[in-house]
């Protein structure tokens, strides 16, 4: 008889999807590393972010075995008020695990149904996944402020278990929600063990200094800011952009800025990179420039480091500057970024190799910390089990 407690995890996209980035990686890593101690059941959409077509090779509106989890790929017809009620009532679980703060069908509606006892009121954990960061709140600010006010008035989010990925995110949650988030613990995002690409005999290919931006093209990732910075950089370099362009209006804005860049900057515009190829692509570049407005973890940062590609990062994450500059964080000040990019683009091959090795060392440190993160995640979920 199976004695494992069942965690019912709700998130908008899951494997084989990848366009929404971090949450998919976080949950798949959680399943891989805790799937022997808990039974994970996952409800998600039947398609990737922004797609108009379903995944191939999955059974829609039914449970599929995916790694150590059972995954229910819900069709557009099922993602509805009565569809969500039906799934939650038919699925046996011990813990409800939500992975967004603002998502209507995968967070707000389940909490509403739970609040009014339409579905069984089991212990519920919520991970905001960076949605309560200051800069994230600023996007569509009026709607979010109104919703946060309603949350505080009506108590829909009361008595939940809150998961923060870091002290950085814990502070965000407490700032926005105050006493609503009483039961809050830090349980860092788990990572897959980095496959370190670079070797000691790495030899750089000849040519211009190469900078990459690899992420979802959206305002929170701040690509437009980076392009404005590059417009002021005097040193020639090559700049490549990869990622799904899901916010078309924002991409048009970025493209107009790209067209105005000076001629000494060679720009390459690529498409999204499949997860299996990300680190290989990173390894071909000298620097990952990422002026993000906020990340609750930033799996793409680790992927760059584990490929031996240094990272130039905004200070809007929990990541800290490495002494050897395998990773460097900067405030979002254009003059500071311009000076930093000029310095990076003028590095000698020898100094760049030192920073590449420092990037790998940083990735190794994060890998070691993952063991502690695993224990913290176990503590978080087993703590909820005790309340059942």
C-alpha positions as CSV (number, residue, x, y, z in Angstrom):
1,X,0.0,0.0,0.0
2,X,1.4,3.4,-1.0
3,X,2.1,5.5,2.1
4,X,3.6,8.5,0.3
5,X,1.7,11.7,0.7
6,X,0.3,13.2,-2.6
7,X,1.3,16.7,-3.6
8,X,-1.1,18.1,-6.2
9,X,0.9,20.8,-8.1
10,X,-0.8,23.4,-10.2
11,X,1.1,25.4,-12.8
12,X,0.2,26.8,-16.1
13,X,3.0,25.1,-18.1
14,X,5.1,22.0,-17.5
15,X,7.3,19.6,-19.5
16,X,7.7,19.2,-22.4
17,X,7.1,22.9,-22.4
18,X,10.0,25.3,-21.8
19,X,9.0,28.8,-22.9
20,X,7.9,30.0,-19.5
21,X,11.3,29.2,-18.1
22,X,12.1,28.9,-14.4
23,X,8.9,27.4,-12.9
24,X,9.0,24.4,-15.2
25,X,12.7,23.7,-14.3
26,X,12.0,24.3,-10.6
27,X,9.1,21.8,-10.5
28,X,10.8,19.2,-12.7
29,X,13.9,19.3,-10.4
30,X,11.6,19.1,-7.3
31,X,9.9,16.0,-8.8
32,X,13.3,14.4,-9.7
33,X,14.8,14.9,-6.3
34,X,11.8,14.4,-4.0
35,X,9.7,12.0,-6.1
36,X,10.8,9.0,-4.1
37,X,9.4,10.6,-0.9
38,X,6.3,12.2,-2.2
39,X,3.9,11.4,-5.0
40,X,3.6,14.3,-7.3
41,X,0.6,14.9,-9.4
42,X,0.7,17.9,-11.7
43,X,-2.1,19.7,-13.5
44,X,-1.1,22.0,-16.4
45,X,-2.2,23.2,-19.8
46,X,-1.9,20.9,-22.8
47,X,0.4,23.4,-24.6
48,X,3.5,25.6,-24.1
49,X,3.3,29.3,-23.3
50,X,1.9,31.2,-26.3
51,X,1.3,28.1,-28.4
52,X,-2.0,27.6,-30.2
53,X,-1.5,23.8,-30.5
54,X,-1.3,21.0,-28.0
55,X,1.8,18.9,-27.2
56,X,2.2,15.8,-29.4
57,X,2.6,12.5,-27.7
58,X,0.5,13.2,-24.6
59,X,-3.0,12.2,-23.7
60,X,-5.1,15.3,-23.1
61,X,-7.5,15.5,-20.2
62,X,-6.0,12.4,-18.7
63,X,-3.1,11.4,-16.5
64,X,0.3,10.8,-18.1
65,X,3.4,9.3,-16.5
66,X,6.2,11.9,-16.9
67,X,9.4,11.0,-15.0
68,X,8.5,10.5,-11.4
69,X,5.2,12.4,-11.7
70,X,1.7,11.9,-13.0
71,X,0.7,14.9,-15.2
72,X,-2.8,15.9,-16.3
73,X,-2.6,17.9,-19.5
74,X,-5.8,20.0,-19.5
75,X,-7.3,21.0,-22.8
76,X,-8.8,24.5,-23.3
77,X,-12.2,23.1,-22.7
78,X,-11.2,21.7,-19.3
79,X,-9.5,25.0,-18.2
80,X,-12.8,26.5,-17.1
81,X,-14.7,27.1,-13.8
82,X,-16.5,23.8,-13.9
83,X,-13.5,22.0,-15.4
84,X,-11.2,22.9,-12.5
85,X,-13.9,21.9,-10.0
86,X,-14.2,18.5,-11.6
87,X,-10.4,17.9,-11.7
88,X,-9.9,19.0,-8.0
89,X,-12.9,16.9,-6.8
90,X,-11.8,13.8,-8.7
91,X,-8.1,13.9,-7.7
92,X,-7.0,12.6,-4.4
93,X,-4.3,14.6,-2.7
94,X,-2.9,15.6,0.7
95,X,-1.3,19.0,-0.2
96,X,-2.3,21.5,-2.8
97,X,0.8,23.3,-4.3
98,X,0.2,26.5,-6.2
99,X,3.0,28.1,-8.3
100,X,1.8,31.6,-9.0
101,X,0.2,34.5,-7.2
102,X,-1.8,36.1,-10.0
103,X,-2.7,33.2,-12.3
104,X,-6.5,32.9,-12.5
105,X,-7.2,29.3,-13.3
106,X,-4.2,27.8,-11.5
107,X,-4.2,29.8,-8.3
108,X,-7.0,32.3,-7.8
109,X,-9.9,29.9,-8.9
110,X,-8.6,26.9,-6.8
111,X,-8.2,29.2,-3.8
112,X,-11.7,30.6,-4.3
113,X,-13.2,27.0,-4.5
114,X,-11.2,26.0,-1.4
115,X,-12.3,29.1,0.5
116,X,-16.0,28.4,-0.1
117,X,-15.5,24.6,0.5
118,X,-16.5,23.8,-3.1
119,X,-13.5,21.5,-3.0
120,X,-11.8,19.8,-0.1
121,X,-9.9,22.2,2.1
122,X,-6.5,20.5,2.3
123,X,-3.3,22.2,3.4
124,X,-2.2,24.6,0.7
125,X,1.3,25.8,-0.2
126,X,1.9,28.8,-2.5
127,X,5.1,29.8,-4.3
128,X,4.8,33.3,-5.9
129,X,7.8,32.6,-8.2
130,X,9.0,36.2,-8.2
131,X,5.7,37.8,-9.0
132,X,5.7,39.9,-5.8
133,X,9.1,41.5,-6.6
134,X,9.0,45.3,-6.7
135,X,9.7,45.6,-10.4
136,X,7.2,42.7,-11.2
137,X,4.5,44.5,-9.3
138,X,5.2,47.7,-11.4
139,X,4.1,45.9,-14.6
140,X,0.3,46.4,-14.9
141,X,0.5,48.1,-11.5
142,X,-3.0,49.4,-11.1
143,X,-4.6,46.0,-11.6
144,X,-2.2,44.3,-9.3
145,X,-2.5,46.9,-6.5
146,X,-6.3,46.5,-6.7
147,X,-6.1,42.7,-6.5
148,X,-3.7,42.9,-3.6
149,X,-6.2,45.2,-1.8
150,X,-9.0,42.7,-2.4
151,X,-6.9,39.9,-1.2
152,X,-6.3,41.7,2.1
153,X,-10.0,42.6,2.5
154,X,-11.5,39.2,1.7
155,X,-8.8,36.9,3.1
156,X,-8.6,34.6,0.0
157,X,-4.9,34.0,0.6
158,X,-5.1,33.6,4.4
159,X,-3.9,30.5,6.2
160,X,-1.6,29.3,3.4
161,X,1.9,28.0,3.6
162,X,4.2,30.4,1.8
163,X,7.4,29.2,0.0
164,X,10.1,31.8,-0.6
165,X,13.0,30.8,-2.8
166,X,15.4,33.1,-0.9
167,X,15.6,35.8,1.8
168,X,15.3,38.2,-1.2
169,X,11.8,36.8,-2.1
170,X,10.8,36.4,1.5
171,X,11.2,40.2,2.0
172,X,9.1,40.8,-1.2
173,X,6.3,38.6,0.2
174,X,6.3,40.3,3.6
175,X,6.4,43.8,2.0
176,X,3.3,43.1,-0.2
177,X,1.3,40.9,2.1
178,X,2.3,41.6,5.7
179,X,0.6,39.4,8.3
180,X,-1.3,37.5,5.6
181,X,1.8,35.5,5.0
182,X,2.3,34.2,8.5
183,X,3.4,30.7,7.7
184,X,6.4,31.4,5.5
185,X,9.6,29.4,5.0
186,X,12.6,29.7,2.7
187,X,12.9,26.6,0.5
188,X,15.2,27.5,-2.4
189,X,14.6,26.4,-5.9
190,X,16.3,23.1,-6.6
191,X,18.7,22.7,-9.5
192,X,19.7,19.9,-11.8
193,X,23.3,19.0,-11.4
194,X,25.3,21.3,-13.7
195,X,27.0,19.6,-16.6
196,X,30.2,21.7,-16.8
197,X,31.1,22.4,-20.4
198,X,34.4,24.3,-20.4
199,X,37.8,22.5,-19.9
200,X,41.1,23.8,-18.7
201,X,42.5,23.9,-22.2
202,X,39.7,26.1,-23.5
203,X,40.8,28.2,-26.5
204,X,38.6,31.1,-27.6
205,X,37.6,31.3,-31.2
206,X,39.0,34.4,-33.0
207,X,36.8,37.4,-33.7
208,X,34.9,40.1,-31.9
209,X,33.9,39.8,-28.2
210,X,30.6,38.0,-28.1
211,X,27.7,38.9,-25.8
212,X,24.5,36.9,-25.5
213,X,21.0,37.7,-24.2
214,X,19.1,34.4,-23.8
215,X,15.7,34.6,-22.1
216,X,12.0,35.1,-22.7
217,X,11.5,38.5,-24.5
218,X,9.3,40.4,-22.0
219,X,9.5,43.7,-20.1
220,X,10.6,42.0,-16.9
221,X,13.8,40.7,-18.6
222,X,14.7,44.2,-19.6
223,X,16.1,43.7,-23.1
224,X,15.2,47.2,-24.2
225,X,17.4,48.6,-21.3
226,X,20.3,46.5,-22.5
227,X,20.0,47.7,-26.1
228,X,20.0,51.3,-24.9
229,X,23.2,50.6,-22.9
230,X,24.9,49.1,-26.0
231,X,24.0,52.2,-28.0
232,X,26.5,54.1,-25.8
233,X,29.3,51.4,-25.8
234,X,32.3,52.4,-27.9
235,X,34.1,49.1,-28.1
236,X,33.1,46.8,-31.1
237,X,31.4,43.5,-30.2
238,X,28.9,40.9,-31.4
239,X,25.5,40.7,-29.8
240,X,23.1,37.8,-30.1
241,X,19.5,37.6,-28.9
242,X,17.8,34.3,-28.3
243,X,14.4,33.6,-26.7
244,X,10.6,33.3,-27.4
245,X,9.1,36.6,-28.5
246,X,5.8,36.2,-26.8
247,X,5.1,39.9,-26.2
248,X,5.0,41.1,-29.7
249,X,4.5,44.8,-28.9
250,X,7.5,44.7,-26.6
251,X,9.6,43.0,-29.3
252,X,8.7,45.6,-31.8
253,X,9.9,48.2,-29.4
254,X,13.2,46.4,-28.9
255,X,13.6,45.9,-32.7
256,X,13.3,49.6,-33.3
257,X,16.1,50.2,-30.7
258,X,18.2,47.5,-32.4
259,X,17.9,49.2,-35.8
260,X,19.4,52.4,-34.3
261,X,22.5,50.7,-32.8
262,X,25.9,51.9,-34.1
263,X,27.6,50.0,-36.9
264,X,30.4,48.7,-34.7
265,X,27.9,46.4,-33.0
266,X,27.1,43.3,-35.0
267,X,23.6,42.0,-34.0
268,X,22.3,38.5,-34.5
269,X,18.6,37.7,-33.8
270,X,17.9,34.0,-33.2
271,X,14.8,32.1,-32.1
272,X,14.2,30.2,-28.8
273,X,16.7,27.6,-27.8
274,X,15.6,24.1,-26.8
275,X,16.6,23.3,-23.2
276,X,19.0,20.5,-24.3
277,X,21.0,23.0,-26.3
278,X,21.1,26.0,-24.0
279,X,24.5,25.3,-22.3
280,X,26.1,24.4,-25.6
281,X,24.9,27.8,-27.0
282,X,26.1,29.7,-23.9
283,X,29.6,28.1,-24.2
284,X,30.1,29.9,-27.6
285,X,29.8,33.3,-26.0
286,X,32.1,35.4,-23.8
287,X,29.4,37.1,-21.6
288,X,25.8,36.7,-20.8
289,X,24.3,40.2,-20.2
290,X,21.1,40.0,-18.2
291,X,19.7,43.3,-16.7
292,X,16.6,41.6,-15.4
293,X,14.2,43.5,-13.3
294,X,13.7,40.5,-11.0
295,X,14.2,36.7,-10.7
296,X,13.1,34.6,-7.8
297,X,16.0,32.3,-8.8
298,X,17.1,32.5,-12.5
299,X,17.9,29.0,-13.8
300,X,19.3,30.6,-17.0
301,X,22.0,32.3,-14.9
302,X,23.2,28.9,-13.6
303,X,23.1,27.4,-17.1
304,X,25.4,30.2,-18.3
305,X,27.8,29.8,-15.4
306,X,27.9,26.0,-15.8
307,X,28.9,26.5,-19.4
308,X,31.8,28.6,-18.4
309,X,30.2,31.8,-19.6
310,X,30.5,34.7,-17.2
311,X,27.3,36.7,-16.3
312,X,26.8,40.5,-16.1
313,X,23.6,40.7,-14.0
314,X,21.4,43.4,-12.5
315,X,21.3,43.6,-8.7
316,X,17.5,42.7,-8.7
317,X,18.2,39.1,-7.8
318,X,19.7,37.3,-4.8
319,X,22.9,36.5,-6.8
320,X,26.1,38.2,-5.5
321,X,29.2,39.4,-7.3
322,X,32.0,36.8,-7.5
323,X,35.5,38.1,-6.4
324,X,37.0,36.8,-9.7
325,X,34.0,38.2,-11.7
326,X,32.7,34.9,-12.9
327,X,29.5,36.8,-12.1
328,X,29.2,40.5,-11.7
329,X,26.1,42.4,-10.4
330,X,25.4,46.0,-11.2
331,X,22.7,48.5,-10.2
332,X,20.4,49.5,-13.1
333,X,22.3,52.6,-13.9
334,X,23.1,53.0,-17.6
335,X,26.4,54.8,-17.2
336,X,27.7,52.0,-14.9
337,X,26.5,49.3,-17.4
338,X,28.1,51.2,-20.3
339,X,31.5,51.3,-18.5
340,X,31.3,47.7,-17.5
341,X,30.5,46.4,-21.0
342,X,33.4,48.5,-22.4
343,X,35.7,46.9,-19.8
344,X,34.5,43.4,-20.6
345,X,34.8,43.8,-24.3
346,X,38.4,44.9,-23.9
347,X,39.5,41.9,-21.8
348,X,42.6,40.0,-22.9
349,X,42.2,36.3,-23.7
350,X,44.0,35.4,-20.6
351,X,41.8,37.5,-18.3
352,X,38.7,36.2,-20.0
353,X,39.8,32.6,-19.4
354,X,40.2,33.4,-15.7
355,X,36.7,34.7,-15.5
356,X,35.4,31.7,-17.4
357,X,37.0,29.4,-14.8
358,X,35.5,31.6,-12.1
359,X,32.0,31.1,-13.7
360,X,32.5,27.3,-13.4
361,X,33.6,27.6,-9.8
362,X,30.5,29.7,-9.0
363,X,28.3,27.0,-10.6
364,X,30.0,24.3,-8.5
365,X,29.3,26.4,-5.3
366,X,25.6,26.5,-6.3
367,X,25.6,22.8,-6.8
368,X,27.0,22.2,-3.3
369,X,24.3,24.5,-1.9
370,X,21.7,22.4,-3.6
371,X,22.1,19.7,-1.0
372,X,21.1,22.2,1.7
373,X,18.2,23.4,-0.5
374,X,17.0,19.8,-0.8
375,X,16.8,19.5,3.0
376,X,14.9,22.8,3.3
377,X,12.4,21.7,0.7
378,X,11.9,18.4,2.5
379,X,11.4,20.3,5.8
380,X,8.9,22.6,4.1
381,X,6.6,19.8,2.8
382,X,7.0,17.4,5.7
383,X,6.1,20.4,8.0
384,X,2.8,20.6,6.1
385,X,2.3,16.8,6.4
386,X,2.3,17.1,10.2
387,X,-0.7,19.5,10.0
388,X,-2.8,16.9,8.1
